[in-house]
Amino acid sequence: MTTQIATTQDRKSILLSMAGKFGMEPAAFEATVRKTCGCDGASKEQFAAFLLVANEYNLNPITREIYAFPTRAGGIQPIVGIDGWMTMANNHPAYDGITFVDRLSDDGQLVAITAQVHRKDRSHPIEVTEYLAECKQGTEPWKKWPARMLRHKAAIQAIRYAFGFSGIVDPDEADRMRPSVNVTVHHEPVQHRRYARPATPALTVNEVDDEPQFDAAEIAAEEAAR
């Protein structure tokens, strides 16, 4: 879900509901979320859609369990960091834990990590293996904490498969999706050559009101450092 059309009543009700959940006045809540979650340039309908996703998954935009970036099509894409994915998993009544298995090469180097999500209503865990060669990017978090970043990636994908969460992406996926000069994927050089800059530049996170709103790589670095 990048952009949904919401009626005036829908916009008011979701704003009132979310603001009340955090004990804030609606206007102050909207201003805070817009300024801190990459939604400053979003339309009222786009902002309402973002709040609907946050409310659907019981995520806190104030603590940045969920935030957004503008898309080339003019909408916004909700992004959920590792803390948000774990919140969604822990909130699900069928969640029964997650385990990890490191896959090493013959010389002891990390090759892949398998995440197993256990559900109380399933006899077998949902298992996902993510490979370092496929996932690693040239960003600072991947350079400094490759094992931790890969573990996060495996956990997110396993949680997504186990519970069918949709309409959201993780920070790593967001970096791959947006055609930004600030993101360089060294192992996939052709990825960025596919995206030609349009005649009228699309809104990017660094062009919203001429102020930097957020950087998905920086958020990933903060999460990896925890």
Secondary structure, 3 states (H helix, E strand, C coil): CCCCCCCHHHHHHHHHHHHHHCCCCHHHHHHHHHHHCCCCCCCHHHHHHHHHHHHHCCCCCCCCCEEEEECCCCCEEEEECHHHHHHHHHHCCCEEEEEEEEEECCCCCEEEEEEEEEECCCCCCEEEEEEHHHHCCCCHHHHHCHHHHHHHHHHHHHHHHHHCCCCCECHHHHHHHCCCCCCCCCCCCHHHHCCCCCCCCCCCCCCHHHCCCCCHHHHHHHHHCC
